[in-house]
Every structure is written in C-alpha cells, then in structure tokens.
Amino acid sequence: AGKTFTIFLLVTSWGTFASVIARITQFVISGEIHQYFKNRRRMKAIQKLQEHVILCGYGRNGQQAANILEAHGVPFLVIEKDEALIQKAAADNASLLLLPGDGTDDDVLHQAGVEKAMALITTLPVDAQNVFIVLSARSLNPGMKIISRASEASSVAKLYKAGANNVIMPDFIGGTHMA
C-alpha cells in the first residue's frame, strides 16, 4: 500500500510540475508576460503625471493636438478605445503614453489621473460623447481647463453648459482659413 501510494504521489507530482512548467512557458512565449510588464510600466508612468493634459481621442484632430503638445514639451496622455488606432500610434511613436479605454467611462478618467490634470482635450467625432466626457471631467476636477471639439453648431452651447472652457469646430476653422 505504501509503494502504491508513493508511485501515485510521484506520478501526480511530476504531472503537476510538467503542467505548471508548460503554462509558464506558454505565458512567456505568447508575450503575455511582456504585455503585463508593459502595462505595469505604463500605469506607473501615468500615476507619476502631475499637471498634465488628457487627450481623449487619437483621430486626425487628436494626433495634431498630440504633436503640438509634444513639440511644446507638455506632459500628456492619450485615451483611445479603437484598437487599430492604438496599434498604429504605438508603432509610430513608442514614447506616446496611451491608455486604452473609453473616455466616457469615469474609471478610465480616474486611471488617467483626471484629478491631477491641468487640462482635458476631447476630440471625439460624436458630440454626445464629447458632452459626456466634459460633464464627467468637470465633476471630477472642477478647476481643470476643458477644450472640446464640436461637429455640429447646435452642440456648441451644450458643450459650454456641460462645462467646457473652449469649444472648437474644426470644419469651421478649416473653412475660414481656406476662404
């Protein structure tokens, strides 16, 4: 009975050990460990930010805003939920601080350090999302400067009422410059 128990214990122990080693190997080979440490570094960098700018949306307007902020040495981070844009941005600029997520989510704004931010720029193409972000950001940090994009003229007043300090209509500005 003792030999049978010992044999069973050895076989089970080796099976468990092999399973654990296989899982660790899979974890390392699949890049999950690299992704884990990359996410951890990003979150530590975000936690260190003070008096920074939060940029919601990395489309054409968001990219231009990021270029100007970077050129002036202003610390900022980008919140973007489109995985394709995140991949492209990470490939184009490895130093860009990206936070994957939806800017309309208060938890994502907290992760971005909205309480410590000096400004928020929202460049989303949907005015309703911009209004929601402005409302959330204003309630989380009443003293921050908020600049929002508006696609429709009827949204400008709503964005100001929601708490935006400035509202920009890119199409209006572009047409004015062209004329």
C-alpha positions as CSV (number, residue, x, y, z in Angstrom):
1,A,0.0,0.0,0.0
2,G,2.9,2.4,0.8
3,K,4.6,1.6,-2.5
4,T,1.3,2.2,-4.4
5,F,0.8,5.5,-2.6
6,T,4.3,6.6,-3.3
7,I,4.1,5.7,-7.0
8,F,0.7,7.6,-7.2
9,L,2.3,10.6,-5.4
10,L,5.3,10.7,-7.7
11,V,3.2,10.4,-10.9
12,T,0.8,13.1,-9.7
13,S,3.7,15.4,-8.6
14,W,5.5,15.1,-11.9
15,G,2.3,15.7,-13.8
16,T,1.5,18.8,-11.8
17,F,5.1,20.0,-12.2
18,A,5.0,19.5,-16.0
19,S,1.7,21.3,-16.2
20,V,3.0,24.3,-14.3
21,I,6.1,24.5,-16.5
22,A,4.1,24.2,-19.7
23,R,1.8,27.1,-18.5
24,I,4.8,29.3,-17.6
25,T,6.4,28.5,-21.0
26,Q,3.2,29.3,-22.8
27,F,2.9,32.6,-20.8
28,V,6.4,33.7,-21.8
29,I,6.2,32.6,-25.4
30,S,2.8,34.1,-26.1
31,G,4.1,37.5,-25.0
32,E,1.7,37.8,-22.1
33,I,4.5,38.5,-19.6
34,H,5.9,41.2,-21.9
35,Q,2.4,42.8,-22.1
36,Y,2.0,42.6,-18.3
37,F,5.2,44.4,-17.6
38,K,4.5,46.9,-20.4
39,N,1.0,47.7,-18.9
40,R,2.6,47.9,-15.4
41,R,5.2,50.4,-16.7
42,R,2.5,52.5,-18.4
43,M,0.4,52.6,-15.3
44,K,3.4,53.7,-13.1
45,A,4.2,56.4,-15.7
46,I,0.5,57.6,-15.6
47,Q,0.5,57.7,-11.8
48,K,3.6,59.9,-11.8
49,L,1.9,62.5,-14.0
50,Q,1.0,65.9,-12.4
51,E,-0.3,69.0,-14.2
52,H,-0.7,67.0,-17.4
53,V,-3.1,67.1,-20.3
54,I,-5.6,64.3,-21.0
55,L,-6.3,63.9,-24.7
56,C,-9.5,61.9,-25.5
57,G,-9.4,60.5,-29.0
58,Y,-6.5,60.0,-31.3
59,G,-8.1,60.6,-34.7
60,R,-6.8,63.3,-37.0
61,N,-7.6,66.2,-34.6
62,G,-6.2,64.2,-31.6
63,Q,-3.0,63.4,-33.4
64,Q,-2.4,67.0,-34.3
65,A,-3.1,68.1,-30.7
66,A,-0.6,65.4,-29.5
67,N,2.0,66.7,-32.0
68,I,1.7,70.2,-30.7
69,L,1.7,69.2,-27.1
70,E,4.8,67.1,-27.7
71,A,6.5,69.9,-29.5
72,H,6.0,72.2,-26.6
73,G,7.1,69.7,-24.0
74,V,3.7,69.5,-22.3
75,P,3.2,66.1,-20.5
76,F,0.1,64.4,-21.8
77,L,-1.5,61.0,-22.3
78,V,-4.0,59.8,-24.8
79,I,-7.2,57.8,-24.1
80,E,-8.3,55.8,-27.1
81,K,-10.7,52.9,-27.4
82,D,-10.1,52.0,-31.1
83,E,-7.6,49.1,-31.0
84,A,-6.4,49.8,-34.6
85,L,-5.5,53.4,-33.7
86,I,-3.8,52.2,-30.5
87,Q,-1.6,49.8,-32.5
88,K,-0.8,52.4,-35.2
89,A,0.0,55.1,-32.6
90,A,2.2,52.7,-30.6
91,A,4.1,51.7,-33.8
92,D,4.5,55.4,-34.9
93,N,5.6,56.8,-31.5
94,A,6.9,54.4,-28.9
95,S,7.2,57.2,-26.3
96,L,3.5,58.1,-26.6
97,L,1.6,57.4,-23.3
98,L,-1.5,55.5,-24.4
99,L,-4.4,54.4,-22.1
100,P,-6.7,52.0,-23.9
101,G,-10.3,52.6,-22.9
102,D,-13.4,54.8,-23.3
103,G,-13.0,58.4,-22.3
104,T,-16.7,58.4,-21.3
105,D,-16.0,55.9,-18.5
106,D,-15.3,57.6,-15.2
107,D,-12.9,54.8,-14.2
108,V,-10.8,55.4,-17.3
109,L,-10.6,59.1,-16.4
110,H,-9.6,58.2,-12.9
111,Q,-6.8,55.9,-14.3
112,A,-5.7,58.9,-16.5
113,G,-5.3,61.0,-13.3
114,V,-8.0,63.5,-14.1
115,E,-7.9,64.8,-10.5
116,K,-4.2,65.9,-11.0
117,A,-4.6,67.0,-14.7
118,M,-4.4,70.7,-15.7
119,A,-6.4,70.2,-18.8
120,L,-8.5,67.8,-20.9
121,I,-9.0,67.9,-24.7
122,T,-11.7,65.8,-26.2
123,T,-11.6,65.4,-29.9
124,L,-14.1,62.6,-30.5
125,P,-16.2,63.0,-33.7
126,V,-19.5,62.4,-31.8
127,D,-20.7,65.5,-30.0
128,A,-22.8,63.5,-27.5
129,Q,-19.7,61.6,-26.3
130,N,-17.8,64.9,-26.0
131,V,-20.6,66.3,-23.9
132,F,-20.5,63.3,-21.6
133,I,-16.7,63.5,-21.2
134,V,-16.9,67.2,-20.4
135,L,-19.6,66.6,-17.8
136,S,-17.6,63.8,-16.2
137,A,-14.3,65.6,-16.2
138,R,-15.9,68.8,-14.8
139,S,-17.4,66.9,-11.9
140,L,-14.1,65.1,-11.2
141,N,-11.9,68.1,-11.5
142,P,-13.8,71.4,-11.3
143,G,-10.7,73.6,-11.8
144,M,-9.3,72.0,-14.9
145,K,-9.4,73.6,-18.3
146,I,-11.5,71.7,-20.8
147,I,-11.4,72.1,-24.5
148,S,-13.8,70.2,-26.7
149,R,-14.4,69.5,-30.4
150,A,-17.9,70.1,-31.8
151,S,-19.1,68.8,-35.1
152,E,-22.5,70.5,-35.1
153,A,-23.1,74.1,-34.4
154,S,-26.1,73.1,-32.2
155,S,-23.7,71.3,-29.9
156,V,-21.5,74.3,-29.0
157,A,-23.9,75.8,-26.4
158,K,-24.5,72.3,-24.9
159,L,-20.7,71.8,-24.5
160,Y,-20.3,75.2,-22.8
161,K,-23.3,74.3,-20.5
162,A,-21.6,71.0,-19.7
163,G,-18.5,72.8,-18.5
164,A,-16.2,73.2,-21.5
165,N,-13.9,76.3,-21.3
166,N,-13.4,76.4,-25.1
167,V,-15.3,74.7,-28.0
168,I,-13.6,74.2,-31.3
169,M,-15.3,73.4,-34.6
170,P,-12.5,72.1,-36.9
171,D,-14.6,72.3,-40.0
172,F,-15.5,75.9,-39.3
173,I,-11.9,76.8,-38.7
174,G,-10.7,74.9,-41.7
175,G,-13.3,76.7,-44.0
176,T,-12.4,80.1,-42.5
177,H,-8.7,79.5,-43.3
178,M,-9.4,78.3,-46.8
179,A,-11.5,81.3,-47.5
